[in-house]
Structure formats: C-alpha cells, structure tokens
Amino acid sequence: MAESGPTRRGFERHALTVTLLTGASRFGGLAREACFSRLIGLTEVASAFGFAFQIPNLFRRLFGEGALSAALVPEQSRLEHRRPDAARRLAASVLSWLALLLGSVVVLAEVALQLLPAEFATPGLRLLAITLPYMPLVCITAIAGAVLQVRGRFGPAAAAPILLNASLVVAVAIAWWRGGGTPVGEDTIGIVAWGVVVAGVLQAAWTLVELHRTRPAPTDADPARTRRRVRLAQRRVLRQSIPMMLGLGVLQLNTFLDGLVASWPTVVGPTILGRPYPLDVDAMATLTYAARLYEFPLGVFGIAIATAIFPQLAREVGDPGRFAATIRRGLRLGLFIGIPASVGVILVRRPLVTVVLEGGAFGGSDSERVAVVLLAYATAIWSYSTTHLLVRAFYARREPMTAVRVAMAIVALNLTLNLGFVFGTGLGVAGLAWSTAICSVIQTGVLARLLAGRAGALFDAAVRESIVRTLAATMVMGVVVWTLLAVVPFERIGGAWTSSLVALVVASAAGAAVHASIARAWRMPELGWALGRDRG
C-alpha cells in the first residue's frame, strides 16, 4: 500500500546517491581488507593495528557522526534556508572549536603515551601514538560533510572513505615490500598506521574545499544581528551536544569495551588476574575482519538511508503528519533491504570470507574463524540499519537524551553479555558478536516503541503489510539461495577461491533477482524507492 500526499518526496533520491557512492567506498574497503588479510594475515600485528585504528574511529562516531553533527544539522538546516550568512558563520565556528578541542586532546594523549614505562609500550599503544592525529582530521571531515548534506551535497562525505581505502592499500603494499615480501610484521606495521594519518589529511582537505566552494554568498546587511544569531545557534548546539556527548560517551564506551575485551592479549597481556585470558592474540583481528564484511551491506544501504533521511526529518519535525510518514517510509525501505541482506550474508558467509580474505598469509582455518563471527553479526544487519534511522528521528525531534538513556542501558547489557559469553561459554570471540547482535535487536524494539509514543503509530497497516511481504519474499529468496549452494557442485569449479567466487556471484545474483522479481510482481513501492524513485 503506497502512501500519498506531500510526504512522498525527497530522501530516496539522496539515499540512492549516498548508496552508490558509499557502495564504491565499501567495495574499496573490501579491497583494502583483501590486501590486509593477504599481506598481514590473522595475527597479533593485525589485532594491534585494529585496536589503534579503533580509537580515532570512536571519536569520529562521537563527535563527527554522533552528538555534534546531530545537534548541528537542525540548526544549520534552519539557518541555511532563512539566514545563509549566519549558516556560513555557524559552520566555520563549529569546525574551528572542534579542531582546537580535539587537537588539544591529541597533544595530551601523545604526551601521556610517550611517558609510559617501556614495559607498557605494547604494539597496540605504539601504533595508537601514530594514528591519534587522524582523530581530529576525520571528525572535521564528518562535520564538514554534515553541513554539505544540509546543502544537498551528499557526495563528498560519502565518497571521502575512498581516500582512506586507497591510502591504506598503498601503505600496506609499501610495508609488505619493505619487509621483503613476507607478511607485514611489527617492524613495518607503522607504515600502515602512517597511511591512516595521510588519509585523514586528504579527506579533511577535500571536504573543506567543497564546503568553501558551496558556501552561501555574503548578503548580510546587518553583521551585528548575524553575529547574535550565530551565538544563539552556537548555544543551542552546545546545549544539545554536551549532554548528548556525555550520554553517547557511554555508548561509545560500549564499542571500546568490545574492542578492549578482544584486544586484551595484545594491549595488556596474555593473563587477567593471574589466569590465562580466554581469547587469543588474534581475537581483535578476527572481530575486525568479520565486522568489515557485515558493515558492507549496512554501510551501503542502512546508513545511507538514515543519512539521507536526517535532514528531511529535521525540516519536517514541525509537521507531525509528514514527520511520521517519512519515518514509516524509511522503516519500510530499510527493512525491505535489511532483512534479505541479513539472510543473504548468513547463507553466503563462507564463500564471502574466502573470496574477500583468503590467500597469502590468510589460510582456510582463518576463514572458518571469521565466518563463525560473521554469522553472529549478520543476524542483526536489519536491526543495525533500523536503529540508525530511529536514533536520527529522536535527534531531529531534539530529544537526544531519550535515545541516550536507552543506549546507556544497552551498554550495561552488552558488557554483561560480553563477559558472560567470553568467560562463561565456549563461544570465544564469536560471543562478542552475538552480544552485539542481541543488544541491537533489543535497542531497536525499545526505540521503536518509545518513538511511536511520541510521533504516532509507526507500524500502521501499510508498514505491517510491507514487512509481511518482505519476510515472505526473503523466505523464498533464502530457499532458492540455500538450494543453489547445497545442490550445485561449485567445489568442482577450479580451486577453493575460484569455486567460492562462482558460488558467491551466482548465489548473490539469484537472491537479488528473486527478491526484486517478487517485489515487482507484488507491486511493492519499496523496490522503486530503493532505486531512487519517489513514486515506486
């Protein structure tokens, strides 16, 4: 059942733009992970780099893509349409103090790392000292990208990761060459860490140039009034972002704790409280490789939808009918893509891991370990994408602390499950992934219920019908893909990598064709929305 009226506009086209550019960057990310796995392997060095790269990314999620951007976008959107001069000055001031704040944090952290006693200078901390400058650079990139999205320019921010992927591929190739063609070890992994910093410089330069190019032309006849407007907008941004940062800091601690649990042998040592630690030194690398694979469909589709819909939600928050209708359309589109993506990744996880990662320093047993973790992550791909949408809806309503309070409760649950699965079961590193998936599903349910109480019924007859049809189409798709993989003797086609590639391509193409064909036969408008058509 299609919705009609003025709500049928806008974000799907932007979602397609973000999807295409993010897809290009995610394919580049897969190429990067393919190089990493083959030239570094599933090793302690890979875990150390994963830990060092995780820390700047936490700040990116907190400042760049989290609290600050969520508080800035509604103010920026309002000013861009009414007071362009004030909008230009607001963006410049936020970027300036963000650079100053995070630059100071980097300096203090670098001093602290240099003062550590030699016995605490583990590989992970040594690499962290190199990658820390990436933190302010990537946050500046994210904030500049958020402003560009308000201006209808979704391309630069979505495509910026391409620079990171290219820089890291070049860096790991250089490190491998400097090591004499052997797997990258502790003596050359620093080159890869410097590749992160180079990428940060390139990303920030690109988005800032584009921001300058698209800035509104000066038309201000009353500079004093503009400055007052900017100060008021700054205060509102700070009032929104400071409590959000405190709460979201707890949320990001959740991610950090996941990484710390996995990285303990690399960062701290092989024991805890005098007892052997239940995870190996390659646990963080296993978790990272699996996460990169499930993040591919999530980043291409789920986050793209949430990113594209946020500015529209911020504009429509004063119109409850349009606001709720846009959320419902976002839910329908997100689940239409996310549910079959979850099932598809579960079914093709083994050939996917083999094709992307296996070869060189990465063997068949390594693929098995990563596939087990990927199974756990993939069960909730639909939930990860839906949560992004629901959280942004609360941000658009300027009710960030509601989402934060839910996140804080989920943090406690996630930590409890992490420790229980790792220390109390034989799941090993897969326990961390199962904990993440379980907590995400619970968070989605709680957020949806709370938002429905504020914005009106989210799961109306049209949404329920869409979900039922999506589930039915996914079941048929799953049966077809499972049958293909079980019946067709792909293993007879060349070697392990070639047969896995053929199986992956055939199964993926068949699954997409079946899902799209059923959606077309049932005239589901979500198929048109996924292709960027406002009227599917």
C-alpha positions as CSV (number, residue, x, y, z in Angstrom):
1,M,0.0,0.0,0.0
2,A,1.6,3.3,-1.1
3,E,1.3,6.5,0.9
4,S,0.1,9.5,-0.9
5,G,0.3,13.3,-0.5
6,P,3.1,15.7,0.2
7,T,5.1,13.2,2.3
8,R,6.1,11.4,-0.9
9,R,9.2,13.3,-1.7
10,G,12.9,13.7,-1.4
11,F,15.1,11.5,0.7
12,E,15.0,8.4,-1.6
13,R,16.9,10.2,-4.3
14,H,19.6,11.3,-1.8
15,A,19.6,7.8,-0.4
16,L,20.4,6.4,-3.8
17,T,23.2,8.9,-4.3
18,V,24.7,8.1,-0.9
19,T,24.2,4.4,-1.6
20,L,26.1,4.5,-4.9
21,L,29.0,6.5,-3.5
22,T,29.1,4.6,-0.3
23,G,28.9,1.4,-2.3
24,A,32.0,2.5,-4.2
25,S,33.8,3.2,-1.0
26,R,32.7,0.0,0.6
27,F,34.0,-2.0,-2.4
28,G,37.2,-0.1,-1.9
29,G,37.0,-1.2,1.8
30,L,36.7,-4.8,0.8
31,A,39.7,-4.4,-1.5
32,R,41.6,-2.9,1.5
33,E,40.7,-5.8,3.7
34,A,41.7,-8.2,1.0
35,C,45.1,-6.6,0.9
36,F,45.3,-6.6,4.7
37,S,44.3,-10.3,5.1
38,R,46.8,-11.5,2.4
39,L,49.7,-9.2,3.4
40,I,49.3,-9.2,7.2
41,G,47.1,-12.2,8.0
42,L,45.2,-13.1,11.1
43,T,48.0,-12.2,13.5
44,E,48.8,-10.3,16.6
45,V,50.1,-7.4,14.5
46,A,46.7,-7.2,12.7
47,S,45.0,-7.1,16.2
48,A,47.3,-4.3,17.3
49,F,46.5,-2.2,14.3
50,G,42.8,-2.9,14.7
51,F,43.0,-1.6,18.3
52,A,45.0,1.5,17.3
53,F,42.6,2.3,14.4
54,Q,39.5,1.8,16.6
55,I,40.3,4.7,19.0
56,P,40.2,7.6,16.4
57,N,37.1,6.0,15.0
58,L,35.3,6.2,18.4
59,F,35.8,9.9,18.4
60,R,34.6,10.1,14.8
61,R,31.3,8.4,15.8
62,L,31.0,10.5,19.0
63,F,31.8,14.0,17.5
64,G,31.8,13.7,13.8
65,E,28.8,11.4,13.2
66,G,27.3,11.4,16.7
67,A,26.3,14.1,19.1
68,L,27.8,17.2,17.5
69,S,26.6,16.5,13.9
70,A,23.1,15.5,15.3
71,A,22.9,18.8,17.2
72,L,24.3,20.9,14.4
73,V,22.2,19.6,11.4
74,P,18.8,21.0,12.6
75,E,20.3,24.4,13.4
76,Q,22.3,24.5,10.2
77,S,19.3,23.4,8.2
78,R,17.1,26.2,9.7
79,L,19.7,28.9,9.0
80,E,20.7,27.7,5.5
81,H,17.1,28.4,4.3
82,R,16.5,31.6,6.3
83,R,19.8,33.2,7.1
84,P,22.6,32.0,4.8
85,D,25.2,34.3,6.3
86,A,24.6,33.1,9.8
87,A,24.7,29.5,8.5
88,R,28.1,30.1,6.9
89,R,29.5,31.6,10.1
90,L,28.0,28.8,12.3
91,A,29.7,26.1,10.3
92,A,33.0,27.9,10.4
93,S,32.9,28.4,14.2
94,V,31.9,24.8,15.0
95,L,34.7,23.5,12.8
96,S,37.2,25.9,14.4
97,W,36.5,25.0,18.0
98,L,36.2,21.3,17.2
99,A,39.7,21.4,15.7
100,L,41.1,23.2,18.7
101,L,39.4,20.9,21.2
102,L,40.4,17.6,19.6
103,G,43.8,18.9,18.6
104,S,44.4,19.6,22.4
105,V,43.2,16.1,23.2
106,V,45.7,14.6,20.8
107,V,48.6,16.5,22.2
108,L,47.8,15.5,25.8
109,A,47.3,11.8,24.7
110,E,50.6,11.8,22.8
111,V,52.5,13.1,25.8
112,A,50.9,10.5,28.1
113,L,51.8,7.7,25.7
114,Q,55.4,8.9,25.5
115,L,55.7,8.9,29.3
116,L,54.5,5.3,29.6
117,P,57.2,3.0,31.0
118,A,58.9,0.8,28.4
119,E,57.2,-2.4,29.7
120,F,53.8,-0.9,28.9
121,A,54.7,0.1,25.4
122,T,52.8,-2.7,23.7
123,P,52.4,-2.8,19.9
124,G,48.8,-1.6,20.1
125,L,49.8,1.5,22.1
126,R,52.8,2.2,19.9
127,L,50.5,2.2,16.8
128,L,47.9,4.3,18.7
129,A,50.6,7.0,19.1
130,I,50.8,7.2,15.3
131,T,47.1,7.1,14.4
132,L,45.8,9.6,17.0
133,P,46.2,12.6,14.7
134,Y,43.6,11.0,12.5
135,M,41.0,11.7,15.2
136,P,40.6,15.5,14.7
137,L,41.0,15.2,10.9
138,V,38.3,12.6,10.4
139,C,35.9,14.5,12.8
140,I,36.4,17.7,10.8
141,T,35.7,15.7,7.7
142,A,32.5,14.3,9.2
143,I,31.2,17.7,10.4
144,A,32.0,19.4,7.1
145,G,30.2,16.5,5.4
146,A,27.1,17.0,7.6
147,V,27.0,20.7,6.6
148,L,27.3,19.7,2.9
149,Q,24.4,17.3,3.3
150,V,22.3,20.1,4.6
151,R,23.2,21.9,1.4
152,G,22.0,18.9,-0.6
153,R,25.6,17.8,-1.3
154,F,25.8,14.2,-0.1
155,G,28.6,13.0,-2.4
156,P,31.8,14.3,-0.8
157,A,31.2,12.9,2.7
158,A,30.0,9.5,1.3
159,A,33.0,9.3,-1.1
160,A,35.6,10.5,1.4
161,P,36.3,6.9,2.7
162,I,37.6,6.1,-0.8
163,L,40.7,8.2,0.1
164,L,41.2,6.2,3.3
165,N,41.0,2.9,1.4
166,A,43.4,4.0,-1.3
167,S,45.9,5.3,1.2
168,L,45.8,2.2,3.3
169,V,46.2,-0.1,0.3
170,V,49.3,1.8,-0.8
171,A,50.6,1.8,2.8
172,V,50.2,-1.9,3.4
173,A,51.8,-2.6,0.0
174,I,54.8,-0.5,0.9
175,A,55.1,-2.2,4.3
176,W,55.0,-5.6,2.6
177,W,57.6,-4.6,0.1
178,R,59.9,-3.1,2.8
179,G,59.6,-6.4,4.7
180,G,61.0,-8.3,1.7
181,G,57.7,-9.8,0.6
182,T,56.9,-11.5,3.8
183,P,53.7,-10.9,5.9
184,V,53.8,-7.4,7.5
185,G,55.2,-7.7,11.0
186,E,55.8,-5.4,14.0
187,D,58.8,-3.7,12.4
188,T,56.8,-2.4,9.3
189,I,53.2,-2.1,10.5
190,G,53.9,1.5,11.5
191,I,53.9,2.4,7.8
192,V,50.3,1.3,7.6
193,A,49.5,3.5,10.7
194,W,51.0,6.5,8.9
195,G,48.8,5.7,6.0
196,V,45.8,6.4,8.2
197,V,47.1,9.9,9.0
198,V,47.8,10.7,5.3
199,A,44.2,9.7,4.5
200,G,42.9,12.0,7.2
201,V,44.7,15.0,5.8
202,L,43.4,14.2,2.3
203,Q,39.8,13.7,3.5
204,A,39.7,16.9,5.5
205,A,41.2,18.9,2.7
206,W,38.7,17.6,0.2
207,T,35.6,18.2,2.3
208,L,36.8,21.7,3.4
209,V,37.5,22.8,-0.1
210,E,34.0,21.6,-1.1
211,L,32.5,23.3,1.9
212,H,34.2,26.6,0.9
213,R,33.0,26.2,-2.7
214,T,29.4,25.8,-1.7
215,R,29.2,28.4,1.0
216,P,26.4,30.9,0.7
217,A,27.3,34.2,-0.9
218,P,27.7,37.1,1.6
219,T,24.4,39.2,1.5
220,D,24.3,40.4,5.1
221,A,23.2,44.0,5.6
222,D,23.3,43.7,9.4
223,P,26.5,41.9,10.6
224,A,25.8,42.6,14.2
225,R,22.4,40.9,14.1
226,T,24.0,37.9,12.2
227,R,26.7,37.5,14.9
228,R,23.9,37.5,17.6
229,R,22.0,34.8,15.6
230,V,25.2,32.7,15.3
231,R,25.9,33.0,19.0
232,L,22.4,31.9,19.8
233,A,22.7,29.0,17.4
234,Q,26.0,28.0,18.9
235,R,24.5,28.0,22.4
236,R,21.6,25.7,21.2
237,V,24.1,23.4,19.5
238,L,26.2,23.2,22.7
239,R,23.1,22.7,24.9
240,Q,22.1,19.8,22.7
241,S,25.5,18.3,22.1
242,I,27.1,18.4,25.6
243,P,24.5,16.1,27.3
244,M,24.5,14.0,24.2
245,M,28.3,13.7,24.3
246,L,28.1,12.6,28.0
247,G,25.5,10.0,27.2
248,L,26.9,9.0,23.9
249,G,30.3,8.8,25.5
250,V,28.8,5.8,27.5
251,L,27.6,4.4,24.2
252,Q,31.0,4.7,22.6
253,L,32.5,3.1,25.7
254,N,30.4,0.1,24.7
255,T,32.2,-0.2,21.4
256,F,35.5,0.5,23.1
257,L,34.9,-2.3,25.7
258,D,34.1,-4.7,22.9
259,G,37.5,-3.9,21.4
260,L,39.3,-4.0,24.7
261,V,37.9,-7.4,25.6
262,A,39.1,-8.7,22.2
263,S,42.4,-6.7,22.4
264,W,43.4,-7.5,26.0
265,P,46.1,-10.1,25.0
266,T,47.6,-7.5,22.6
267,V,47.3,-4.4,24.7
268,V,47.7,-5.7,28.2
269,G,48.9,-9.3,28.2
270,P,48.0,-13.0,28.0
271,T,46.6,-13.2,31.6
272,I,44.0,-11.5,33.7
273,L,44.1,-11.5,37.5
274,G,46.8,-14.2,37.2
275,R,44.8,-16.5,35.0
276,P,45.1,-17.2,31.3
277,Y,42.9,-15.0,29.2
278,P,40.2,-16.9,27.2
279,L,40.9,-15.2,23.9
280,D,43.9,-15.4,21.6
281,V,46.1,-12.5,20.4
282,D,44.4,-12.6,17.1
283,A,40.9,-12.1,18.5
284,M,40.7,-8.4,17.7
285,A,41.8,-9.1,14.1
286,T,39.1,-11.8,13.8
287,L,36.4,-9.5,15.1
288,T,37.6,-6.6,12.8
289,Y,37.7,-8.7,9.6
290,A,34.2,-10.0,10.3
291,A,32.9,-6.6,11.2
292,R,34.2,-5.2,7.9
293,L,32.2,-7.8,5.9
294,Y,28.8,-7.2,7.7
295,E,29.4,-3.5,7.5
296,F,29.4,-3.6,3.7
297,P,25.6,-4.0,3.3
298,L,25.0,-1.9,6.4
299,G,27.0,1.0,5.1
300,V,25.8,0.8,1.6
301,F,22.1,0.6,2.4
302,G,21.2,1.1,6.0
303,I,23.4,4.0,7.0
304,A,22.8,5.6,3.6
305,I,19.1,5.7,4.2
306,A,19.5,7.1,7.7
307,T,22.0,9.7,6.5
308,A,19.8,10.8,3.6
309,I,16.6,11.0,5.6
310,F,18.0,13.0,8.6
311,P,17.9,16.5,7.0
312,Q,14.3,15.8,5.8
313,L,13.3,14.8,9.3
314,A,14.8,17.9,10.7
315,R,12.8,20.0,8.3
316,E,9.5,18.2,8.9
317,V,9.7,18.0,12.7
318,G,7.1,20.8,12.9
319,D,4.6,18.8,10.9
320,P,3.8,15.6,12.9
321,G,2.0,14.0,10.0
322,R,4.8,14.4,7.5
323,F,7.4,13.5,10.1
324,A,5.7,10.2,11.0
325,A,5.1,9.4,7.3
326,T,8.7,9.9,6.5
327,I,9.8,7.6,9.3
328,R,7.4,4.9,8.1
329,R,8.8,5.2,4.6
330,G,12.3,4.9,6.0
331,L,11.4,1.9,8.0
332,R,9.8,0.2,5.1
333,L,12.8,0.8,2.8
334,G,15.3,-0.1,5.5
335,L,13.6,-3.4,6.3
336,F,13.0,-4.2,2.6
337,I,16.7,-4.1,2.1
338,G,18.0,-5.1,5.6
339,I,16.1,-8.3,6.1
340,P,17.2,-10.0,2.9
341,A,20.7,-8.6,3.5
342,S,20.8,-10.4,6.9
343,V,19.6,-13.7,5.4
344,G,21.9,-13.4,2.4
345,V,25.1,-12.7,4.3
346,I,24.3,-15.7,6.6
347,L,23.9,-18.0,3.6
348,V,26.9,-16.9,1.7
349,R,29.2,-16.1,4.6
350,R,31.8,-18.9,3.9
351,P,32.3,-18.1,0.2
352,L,32.2,-14.4,1.0
353,V,35.0,-14.7,3.6
354,T,37.0,-16.9,1.2
355,V,36.7,-14.6,-1.8
356,V,37.5,-11.4,0.1
357,L,40.1,-12.5,2.7
358,E,41.6,-15.9,1.9
359,G,45.0,-16.1,0.3
360,G,48.6,-15.3,1.1
361,A,49.0,-15.0,4.8
362,F,45.3,-15.8,5.4
363,G,44.5,-19.6,5.3
364,G,41.4,-21.7,5.3
365,S,41.3,-22.1,9.0
366,D,41.4,-18.3,9.4
367,S,38.4,-18.1,7.0
368,E,36.5,-20.6,9.2
369,R,37.1,-18.5,12.3
370,V,36.0,-15.3,10.7
371,A,32.9,-17.0,9.1
372,V,31.7,-18.1,12.6
373,V,31.9,-14.5,13.9
374,L,30.3,-13.1,10.7
375,L,27.3,-15.5,11.2
376,A,26.6,-13.8,14.6
377,Y,26.9,-10.3,13.3
378,A,24.8,-10.9,10.2
379,T,21.7,-12.0,12.1
380,A,21.0,-8.3,13.0
381,I,22.1,-6.3,9.9
382,W,18.4,-5.3,9.6
383,S,18.4,-4.1,13.2
384,Y,21.7,-2.1,12.9
385,S,20.2,-0.1,10.0
386,T,16.8,0.4,11.7
387,T,18.5,1.7,14.8
388,H,20.4,4.3,12.9
389,L,17.1,5.6,11.5
390,L,15.3,5.6,14.8
391,V,18.1,7.4,16.6
392,R,18.2,10.1,14.0
393,A,14.5,10.6,14.4
394,F,15.0,11.3,18.1
395,Y,17.8,13.7,17.2
396,A,15.6,15.5,14.7
397,R,12.9,15.9,17.4
398,R,15.7,17.3,19.7
399,E,15.1,14.5,22.1
400,P,18.6,13.1,22.1
401,M,18.7,12.0,25.7
402,T,15.8,9.6,25.2
403,A,18.0,7.6,22.7
404,V,21.0,8.1,25.0
405,R,19.2,6.7,28.1
406,V,18.3,3.6,26.0
407,A,21.9,3.3,24.9
408,M,23.2,3.5,28.4
409,A,21.0,0.6,29.4
410,I,22.2,-1.3,26.4
411,V,25.8,-0.7,27.3
412,A,25.3,-2.4,30.7
413,L,23.6,-5.3,29.0
414,N,26.2,-5.6,26.3
415,L,29.1,-5.6,28.8
416,T,27.3,-8.3,30.9
417,L,26.8,-10.5,27.8
418,N,30.3,-9.9,26.6
419,L,31.8,-11.1,29.8
420,G,29.3,-14.0,30.2
421,F,29.8,-15.2,26.6
422,V,33.6,-14.9,26.7
423,F,34.3,-16.3,30.2
424,G,31.3,-18.5,30.7
425,T,30.8,-20.2,27.4
426,G,32.9,-21.7,24.6
427,L,31.9,-19.1,22.1
428,G,35.2,-17.3,22.2
429,V,35.4,-14.2,20.1
430,A,32.1,-15.0,18.4
431,G,30.5,-14.3,21.8
432,L,31.3,-10.6,21.4
433,A,29.5,-10.6,18.0
434,W,26.4,-12.4,19.4
435,S,26.3,-9.9,22.2
436,T,26.3,-7.0,19.7
437,A,23.5,-8.6,17.7
438,I,21.3,-9.4,20.6
439,C,21.7,-5.9,22.1
440,S,21.0,-4.2,18.8
441,V,17.7,-6.1,18.3
442,I,16.6,-5.1,21.9
443,Q,17.6,-1.5,21.3
444,T,15.6,-1.4,18.0
445,G,12.5,-2.6,19.7
446,V,12.7,-0.2,22.6
447,L,13.5,2.8,20.4
448,A,10.6,2.0,18.1
449,R,8.2,1.7,21.0
450,L,9.3,5.0,22.5
451,L,9.2,6.9,19.2
452,A,5.7,5.6,18.4
453,G,4.5,7.1,21.7
454,R,5.8,10.5,20.6
455,A,5.4,10.6,16.8
456,G,2.3,8.4,16.4
457,A,1.9,4.8,15.2
458,L,5.0,3.7,13.2
459,F,3.8,0.3,12.3
460,D,0.5,1.1,10.6
461,A,-1.3,-1.2,8.2
462,A,1.0,-0.2,5.3
463,V,4.1,-0.8,7.3
464,R,2.9,-4.1,8.6
465,E,1.9,-5.2,5.1
466,S,5.3,-4.2,3.8
467,I,7.1,-6.2,6.5
468,V,5.0,-9.3,5.9
469,R,5.7,-9.1,2.1
470,T,9.4,-8.5,2.7
471,L,9.6,-11.5,5.0
472,A,7.7,-13.7,2.5
473,A,10.0,-12.6,-0.3
474,T,13.0,-13.2,1.8
475,M,11.9,-16.7,2.7
476,V,11.6,-17.6,-1.0
477,M,14.9,-15.9,-1.7
478,G,16.6,-17.9,1.2
479,V,15.2,-21.2,0.0
480,V,16.5,-20.5,-3.6
481,V,20.0,-19.5,-2.4
482,W,20.3,-22.3,0.1
483,T,19.2,-24.8,-2.6
484,L,21.7,-23.5,-5.1
485,L,24.6,-23.7,-2.6
486,A,23.6,-27.2,-1.4
487,V,22.9,-28.7,-4.8
488,V,25.2,-27.1,-7.3
489,P,28.7,-28.7,-7.1
490,F,30.6,-25.4,-7.1
491,E,33.6,-27.1,-5.5
492,R,34.4,-28.8,-8.8
493,I,35.0,-25.4,-10.5
494,G,38.7,-24.8,-10.2
495,G,40.4,-24.2,-6.8
496,A,38.9,-23.1,-3.5
497,W,39.0,-19.4,-4.3
498,T,37.6,-19.7,-7.8
499,S,34.8,-22.1,-6.8
500,S,33.9,-19.7,-3.9
501,L,33.8,-16.7,-6.2
502,V,31.4,-18.5,-8.6
503,A,29.2,-19.6,-5.7
504,L,29.2,-16.1,-4.3
505,V,28.3,-14.4,-7.6
506,V,25.7,-17.0,-8.6
507,A,24.0,-17.1,-5.1
508,S,24.0,-13.3,-4.7
509,A,22.7,-12.6,-8.2
510,A,20.0,-15.3,-7.8
511,G,19.0,-13.9,-4.4
512,A,18.8,-10.3,-5.6
513,A,16.8,-11.4,-8.7
514,V,14.3,-13.4,-6.8
515,H,13.7,-10.7,-4.2
516,A,13.4,-8.0,-6.8
517,S,11.1,-10.1,-9.0
518,I,8.7,-10.9,-6.2
519,A,8.7,-7.3,-5.1
520,R,7.9,-6.3,-8.7
521,A,5.2,-8.9,-9.1
522,W,3.6,-7.7,-5.8
523,R,4.0,-4.1,-6.9
524,M,5.9,-3.2,-3.7
525,P,6.8,0.5,-3.9
526,E,9.9,-0.1,-1.8
527,L,11.6,-1.5,-4.9
528,G,11.1,1.8,-6.7
529,W,12.3,3.7,-3.6
530,A,15.4,1.6,-3.4
531,L,16.2,2.7,-7.0
532,G,15.7,6.4,-6.0
533,R,12.2,6.8,-7.4
534,D,10.0,8.9,-5.2
535,R,6.9,7.2,-6.5
536,G,7.5,3.5,-6.7
